[in-house]
């Protein structure tokens, strides 16, 4: 058997000649053999065409290479060893041929017979221009696919689009969006887009551009390639080196791109389902080859991908705007002034958390402070936030202790979670767990005490008048709506007058010691006014924390004057109502209360004490509190809470609470540790 590479006897010269002829005829490269002086010893044209070189010519006479020294270095390397050497460069046959073409040069030494001196260097010249163009277009499409649409922000998406195309595919890229799209509104159809303003959302350039080269908002005249591309939703390819009169439509921008050496323009409208979201504009500058017809198809693919991500961002912006509006409408408007307590807040609507805050006036000059958060920034999360806030306010009207109030709020959240789980499987909410947290605290200025409970939230921070920041020991309860039925504990702390309480939720709750320490450091400035403290806390917050949704509620404590709170012990006997009336009459005179209010308070005190003596249990105690209202509170150890009735004409009893409800501005009952307290408020006339 003959060794490989050998020819059967009698077929050598003919077979080798035919084989060489066939291979040369089908070669995609032009082949040239050069001597040491770079003169042509032999040449063959690509695909059998007439070769560019003639025998005896120098190689540079057949190809005008853009980088001749690199070619000479290639030949030196090829002559030095048997391995082939490669060079990617650009060149053209003559100066009149047009832009340089992309060439792949392969050089290999031709060995002499039986180890003799080399015969020359074989150079294969491949024109890879079209292949590189195809690869360039494919790389641009892949870059848009991989890099665009990583956020749900239309402006950020436009920036990603412009930056991923420069400089590899274009020298300048600009993205203009219909202003309606940036606001999350429905984009216009192609028939409606004429005359609509577009905003320059992003621009990227690999060449220097003058400052303020581009206007922020522009109107595209219909008699320009830009206007025509938007009108019929088809890309446009424009040669800027020809005389075009429409450039005067935007002289500032077009002068800038001309100075940058732009010679080729590609316009791709961003369209989706018959609507127009904006426009992608690409320029090639300087020595870069101009766009060609094949780039129109690539531009259509780029624009379709970008338009889809833009529309997703627009829809998200639309939903987020509605959710943010709902959140803001559900918050207290405006902030309520409370007795002996100054408050300030910082609230940030975010896509990840729906936060709320509230301050609620309670009887006895007390104030309830609330912060809470619901996971998610959707409309549904904002609705749950509103529901929980209303439940808290309703429960606060019952004047429940913080731990009991949050326990009932937990039950309400659990019912909402069950309703969500019972939705059809196709409903998006069916797969989203309801996760919420709430911190509820009550401040009593007569004792300077805070009573606090937490359900899934972080305990408040307290700043002493000296600037020491500390957190009370509040047992963390289960998150609202969670299956955990663990107990909720109440913590009571006494603070100095002028202390600052900080309740926080969402982004203001940090899970690292360094971040929490940074917030505490910002808070340790008791000399600041509360709005300044809010600003300091916001400045100390990382950007990502602020963007996710956050709320901060600050309260600086005051105290009621000692002579504005009067407490007396009453006997558990029939004469106690009369005794209470006398005490009220005397104290109202001391405080300078007008006669009508004093008489009304006498009546209220008499009926409240009568109820305690008749239906309660000893001991009986009465407390009068003068703040922005006059409050009468009657304590007893009876567990039964009285119910308001509407007595009939012949009924002997049941009129006491009815009279209280008629005369009092507000009244109610709340439990204590051993019994209950009945209370009623009287509004004070102006000037008192």
Residue pairs with C-beta under 8 A, 6 or more apart in sequence:
2 8
7 15
7 16
8 15
24 31
24 44
24 48
25 47
25 48
26 47
26 48
27 44
27 46
27 47
27 124
28 46
28 47
28 126
29 46
29 106
29 124
29 125
29 126
30 43
30 44
30 45
30 46
30 51
30 52
30 53
30 124
30 125
31 42
31 43
31 44
31 122
31 123
31 124
31 125
32 40
32 42
32 43
32 44
32 51
32 53
32 59
32 62
32 122
32 123
32 125
33 40
33 41
33 42
33 43
33 110
33 119
33 120
33 121
33 122
33 123
34 40
34 41
34 59
34 75
34 120
34 121
34 123
35 41
35 120
36 79
36 120
37 58
38 58
38 59
38 60
38 72
38 75
39 56
39 57
39 58
39 59
40 53
40 54
40 55
40 56
40 57
40 58
40 59
40 62
41 55
41 119
41 120
42 55
43 51
43 52
43 53
43 54
43 55
43 62
44 51
45 51
45 52
46 125
46 127
51 62
52 62
52 63
52 93
53 59
53 61
53 62
54 62
59 71
59 123
60 68
62 93
63 91
63 92
63 93
63 103
63 125
64 91
64 92
64 93
64 94
64 95
65 71
65 89
65 90
65 91
65 103
66 89
66 90
66 91
66 100
67 89
67 90
70 87
70 89
71 87
71 89
71 105
74 85
74 86
74 87
74 105
74 107
75 107
75 121
75 123
77 85
77 107
78 84
78 85
78 107
78 108
78 109
78 121
79 109
79 118
79 121
81 109
82 108
82 109
82 111
83 108
84 106
84 107
84 108
85 106
85 107
85 108
86 104
86 105
86 106
87 104
87 105
87 107
88 102
88 103
88 104
88 105
88 128
89 103
89 105
90 100
90 101
90 102
90 103
91 100
91 101
91 103
92 98
92 99
92 100
92 101
99 289
99 290
101 127
101 129
102 127
102 128
102 129
102 132
103 125
103 126
103 127
103 128
104 125
104 126
104 128
105 123
105 124
105 125
105 126
106 123
106 124
106 126
107 121
107 122
107 123
107 124
108 121
108 122
109 118
109 120
109 121
109 122
110 118
110 119
110 120
110 121
110 122
111 118
111 119
112 118
112 119
133 289
133 292
133 294
134 294
136 168
136 169
137 169
137 294
137 295
137 298
139 168
139 169
140 164
140 165
140 168
140 169
140 298
140 302
141 298
141 301
141 302
141 305
143 164
143 165
143 168
143 169
144 161
144 164
144 165
144 302
144 305
144 306
145 305
147 160
147 163
147 164
148 157
148 160
148 161
148 164
148 305
148 306
148 309
149 157
149 160
149 305
149 308
149 309
149 312
149 313
150 160
151 157
151 160
151 313
152 312
152 313
152 316
152 317
152 320
152 351
153 313
153 317
154 177
154 181
154 182
154 201
154 310
154 313
154 314
154 317
155 177
155 182
155 201
155 202
156 313
157 306
157 309
157 310
157 313
158 175
158 177
158 201
158 202
158 278
158 310
159 175
159 201
159 202
159 204
161 173
161 175
161 202
161 280
161 302
161 306
162 173
162 174
162 175
162 202
162 203
162 204
163 173
163 202
163 204
165 173
165 204
165 282
165 302
166 172
166 173
166 204
166 205
166 206
167 206
169 282
170 266
170 282
170 283
170 284
171 205
171 206
171 207
171 260
171 261
171 262
171 283
171 284
171 285
171 286
171 288
172 203
172 204
172 205
172 206
172 207
172 209
172 257
172 260
172 262
172 281
172 282
172 283
172 285
173 202
173 203
173 204
173 205
173 280
173 281
173 282
173 283
174 200
174 202
174 203
174 214
174 280
174 281
175 200
175 201
175 202
175 203
175 270
175 278
175 279
175 280
175 281
175 306
176 198
176 199
176 200
176 201
176 218
176 278
176 279
176 281
177 198
177 199
177 201
177 270
177 277
177 278
177 310
178 187
178 188
178 193
178 196
178 197
178 198
178 276
178 277
178 278
179 196
179 197
179 198
179 199
179 217
180 186
180 187
180 188
180 196
181 187
181 277
181 278
181 310
181 314
182 199
182 201
182 317
183 317
183 321
184 314
184 315
184 316
184 317
184 318
184 319
184 320
184 321
185 314
185 318
186 275
187 272
187 275
187 276
187 277
187 311
187 314
188 196
188 275
188 276
189 274
189 275
189 276
190 230
190 231
190 232
190 233
190 271
190 274
190 275
190 276
193 230
193 231
193 276
194 222
194 227
194 230
194 231
195 219
196 219
197 217
197 218
197 219
198 217
198 218
198 219
198 220
198 278
198 279
199 216
199 217
200 214
200 215
200 216
200 217
200 218
201 278
203 214
205 260
206 285
207 260
207 261
207 285
207 286
208 260
209 256
209 257
209 260
210 256
210 259
213 252
213 253
213 256
213 257
214 252
214 253
214 256
215 250
215 252
215 253
218 250
220 226
220 227
220 230
220 249
220 279
221 227
221 246
221 249
222 228
222 231
223 246
223 249
224 246
224 249
225 236
225 238
225 246
225 265
225 267
226 236
226 249
226 267
226 279
226 281
228 236
229 235
229 236
229 267
229 268
229 269
229 279
230 269
230 276
230 279
233 269
233 271
233 276
234 269
235 266
235 267
235 268
235 269
235 296
235 299
235 300
235 303
236 265
236 266
236 267
237 264
237 265
237 266
237 267
237 291
237 292
237 293
237 295
237 296
238 244
238 264
238 265
238 266
238 267
239 263
239 264
239 265
239 290
240 257
240 258
240 262
240 263
240 264
240 265
240 283
241 263
247 254
248 254
257 283
257 285
260 283
260 285
261 285
261 286
262 283
262 284
262 285
263 284
263 285
263 286
263 290
264 283
264 284
264 288
264 290
264 291
265 281
265 282
265 283
265 291
266 281
266 282
266 283
266 291
266 295
266 296
266 299
267 279
267 280
267 281
267 282
267 299
268 279
268 280
268 281
268 282
268 299
268 300
268 302
268 303
269 276
269 278
269 279
269 280
269 303
270 276
270 277
270 278
270 279
270 280
270 303
270 306
270 307
270 310
271 277
271 303
271 304
271 307
272 304
272 307
272 308
272 310
272 311
277 307
277 310
277 311
277 314
278 310
280 299
280 302
280 303
280 306
282 291
282 299
284 290
284 291
316 351
319 378
319 379
320 351
320 377
322 379
323 349
323 354
323 377
323 378
323 379
323 381
323 382
324 349
324 377
324 382
326 379
326 382
326 383
326 386
327 349
327 354
327 355
327 356
327 382
327 385
328 349
330 356
330 382
330 385
330 386
330 389
331 347
331 356
331 357
331 358
331 389
332 357
332 358
332 359
335 343
335 344
335 345
335 359
336 343
336 359
336 361
338 359
338 361
338 367
339 361
339 365
339 366
339 367
339 445
339 560
339 627
339 628
340 365
340 445
340 557
340 558
340 559
340 560
340 627
341 359
341 367
341 443
341 445
341 555
341 556
341 557
341 558
342 530
342 555
342 556
342 558
343 359
343 369
343 530
343 553
343 554
343 555
343 556
344 530
344 531
344 533
344 534
344 553
344 554
345 357
345 534
345 551
345 552
345 553
345 554
346 534
346 535
346 537
346 538
346 550
346 551
346 552
347 355
347 357
347 550
347 551
347 552
348 355
348 506
348 507
348 546
348 547
348 549
348 550
348 551
349 355
349 377
349 549
350 377
350 506
350 507
350 546
350 547
350 548
350 549
350 550
351 377
351 547
351 548
351 549
352 375
352 376
352 377
352 548
352 549
353 373
353 374
353 375
353 376
353 377
353 505
353 506
353 507
353 548
353 549
353 550
354 373
354 374
354 375
354 376
354 377
354 381
354 382
354 384
354 385
354 549
355 371
355 372
355 373
355 374
355 385
355 505
355 506
355 549
355 550
355 551
356 370
356 371
356 372
356 373
356 385
356 386
356 388
356 389
356 551
357 369
357 370
357 371
357 372
357 503
357 505
357 551
357 553
358 368
358 369
358 370
358 389
358 392
358 393
359 367
359 368
359 369
359 370
359 553
359 555
360 367
360 368
360 369
360 370
360 392
360 393
360 396
361 367
362 368
362 396
362 399
362 442
363 399
363 631
363 633
363 666
363 668
363 670
363 679
363 681
364 444
364 446
364 623
364 625
364 631
364 633
364 679
365 444
365 445
365 446
365 560
365 625
365 627
365 628
365 631
366 442
366 443
366 444
366 445
367 442
367 443
367 555
368 396
368 440
368 441
368 442
368 443
369 440
369 441
369 442
369 443
369 501
369 503
369 553
369 555
370 389
370 392
370 438
370 439
370 440
370 441
370 503
370 553
371 438
371 439
371 457
371 503
371 504
371 505
371 551
371 552
371 553
372 385
372 388
372 389
372 392
372 436
372 437
372 438
372 439
372 457
372 480
372 505
373 436
373 437
373 438
373 457
373 505
373 506
373 549
373 551
374 381
374 382
374 384
374 385
374 388
374 434
374 435
374 436
375 381
375 433
375 434
375 435
375 436
376 432
377 549
380 429
380 432
384 416
384 434
384 436
385 436
387 412
387 416
388 409
388 412
388 413
388 436
388 438
388 480
391 408
391 409
391 412
392 405
392 409
392 438
392 440
395 405
395 408
395 409
396 405
397 668
398 405
398 668
398 670
399 668
399 669
399 670
400 408
400 670
400 671
401 442
401 451
401 453
401 490
401 671
402 440
402 441
402 442
402 451
402 452
402 453
402 490
403 453
403 477
403 488
403 489
403 490
405 440
405 453
406 438
406 440
406 453
406 454
406 455
406 477
406 480
406 488
407 488
409 438
409 455
409 480
410 455
410 477
410 478
410 480
410 481
410 488
413 434
413 436
413 480
413 481
414 480
414 481
416 434
416 481
417 433
417 434
417 481
420 429
420 430
420 432
420 433
420 434
421 430
423 429
423 430
424 430
433 481
434 480
434 481
435 456
435 479
435 480
435 481
435 482
436 456
436 479
436 480
436 481
437 454
437 455
437 456
437 457
437 479
437 480
437 505
438 454
438 455
438 456
438 457
438 480
439 452
439 453
439 454
439 455
439 457
439 458
439 459
439 460
439 503
439 505
440 452
440 453
440 455
441 450
441 451
441 452
441 453
441 460
441 501
441 503
442 450
442 451
442 452
443 449
443 450
443 501
443 555
443 557
444 451
445 557
445 558
445 559
445 560
446 559
446 560
446 565
446 625
447 494
448 494
448 495
448 496
448 497
448 557
448 559
449 492
449 493
449 494
449 495
450 460
450 462
450 472
450 492
450 493
450 495
450 501
451 490
451 491
451 492
452 459
452 460
452 472
452 474
452 490
452 491
452 492
452 493
453 474
453 477
453 488
453 489
453 490
453 491
454 474
454 475
454 476
454 477
454 488
455 477
455 478
455 479
455 480
455 488
456 476
456 477
456 478
456 479
456 480
456 482
457 476
457 505
457 509
458 504
458 505
458 509
459 471
459 472
459 473
459 474
459 476
459 491
460 471
460 472
460 474
460 501
460 502
460 503
460 504
461 469
461 470
461 471
461 501
461 502
461 504
461 520
461 523
462 469
462 470
462 471
462 472
462 493
462 495
462 499
462 500
462 501
462 502
463 469
463 499
463 500
463 501
463 502
463 523
463 524
463 526
464 470
464 495
464 496
464 499
464 526
465 496
465 497
465 498
465 499
465 526
466 526
467 524
467 525
467 526
468 524
469 520
469 523
469 524
472 491
472 493
473 491
474 489
474 491
475 487
475 488
475 489
475 491
477 486
477 487
477 488
477 489
478 484
478 485
478 486
478 488
495 501
495 557
496 557
497 557
497 558
497 559
498 526
498 556
498 557
498 558
499 556
499 557
500 523
500 526
500 530
500 533
500 554
500 555
500 556
500 557
501 554
501 555
501 556
501 557
502 523
502 537
502 552
502 553
502 554
503 552
503 553
503 554
503 555
504 550
504 551
504 552
504 553
505 550
505 551
506 548
506 549
506 550
506 551
507 541
507 544
507 545
507 546
507 547
507 548
507 549
507 550
508 519
508 537
508 541
508 545
508 550
508 551
508 552
510 516
510 518
510 519
510 545
515 542
515 545
518 540
519 537
519 540
519 541
521 540
522 533
522 536
522 537
522 539
522 540
523 533
523 536
523 537
525 532
525 533
525 536
528 536
530 554
530 555
530 556
533 554
534 552
534 554
537 552
538 546
538 552
541 550
560 625
560 626
560 627
564 591
564 625
564 626
564 627
565 623
565 624
565 625
565 626
566 583
566 587
566 623
566 624
567 621
567 622
567 623
567 624
568 583
568 621
568 622
568 623
569 619
569 620
569 621
570 576
570 579
570 580
570 609
570 620
570 621
570 622
571 579
571 620
572 613
572 617
572 618
572 619
572 620
573 613
574 613
576 609
576 612
576 613
576 620
577 605
577 606
577 607
577 609
577 610
577 613
578 606
580 605
580 606
580 608
580 609
580 622
580 634
581 602
581 605
581 606
583 605
583 622
583 624
584 598
584 601
584 602
584 605
584 624
584 632
585 598
585 602
587 624
588 597
588 598
588 601
588 602
588 630
589 598
591 626
592 688
593 601
593 630
593 684
593 688
594 685
594 688
596 685
597 630
597 682
597 683
597 684
597 685
600 663
600 682
601 624
601 630
601 632
601 682
603 659
603 663
604 632
604 660
604 663
604 664
604 667
604 680
604 682
605 622
605 632
605 634
607 656
607 657
607 659
607 660
608 622
608 632
608 634
608 656
608 660
608 678
608 679
608 680
609 620
609 622
609 634
610 656
611 634
611 642
611 656
611 657
611 678
612 620
612 634
612 635
612 636
612 638
612 678
613 620
615 638
615 640
615 642
616 636
616 637
616 638
616 640
616 675
616 676
617 636
617 637
617 638
617 639
617 675
618 636
618 637
619 635
619 636
619 637
620 634
620 635
620 636
621 634
621 635
621 636
622 632
622 633
622 634
622 635
623 631
623 632
623 633
623 634
623 635
624 630
624 631
624 632
624 633
625 631
625 633
628 684
629 665
629 681
629 682
629 683
629 684
630 681
630 682
630 683
630 684
631 679
631 680
631 681
631 682
632 679
632 680
632 681
632 682
633 677
633 678
633 679
634 677
634 678
634 679
635 672
635 675
635 676
635 677
636 675
636 676
637 674
637 675
638 675
638 676
639 675
639 676
641 669
641 671
641 676
642 657
642 669
642 678
643 657
644 657
644 658
644 661
645 654
645 657
645 658
646 658
647 653
647 654
647 655
647 658
657 667
660 667
660 680
661 667
663 680
663 682
664 680
664 681
664 682
665 681
665 682
665 683
666 680
666 681
667 678
667 679
667 680
667 681
668 678
668 679
669 676
669 677
669 678
669 679
670 676
670 677
670 679
